[in-house]
Amino acid sequence: MKSIKSLAALVLFATASVFSIPSVAQSAAADMSDGEVRKIDKEAGKITLKHGELKNLDMPGMTMVFVVKDKVMLDKLVLGDKIKFKAINDSGKFTVVEIVPVKAP
């Protein structure tokens, strides 16, 4: 009986921990910003985005050109696509390192 109570307490603790501590996925999602594809230059590996605030870069919303980490990221995008993306400052170059298409409702 003691082991059942111990197991129940462990399960309760683990469940509470999972719901009270932000997951890595949640914190990664917080770094993502809203954007809309305005121009794609596959050859140069660049994308022009109209974007909302980039909190991790302390930048307000605007339209600007970004370099992409990998040109393959541009293959499935078309003008007007709504996306979530993460950009970083890589030695002075604003670089998109992740793109996730936003599905229409």
Secondary structure, DSSP 8 states (H G I E B T S, - for coil): -HHHHHHHHHHHHHHHHHHHS--HHHHHHHT-EEEEEEEEETTTTEEEEEE--BGGGTB-SEEEEEEES-GGGGTT--TT-EEEEEEEEETTEEEEEEEEE----
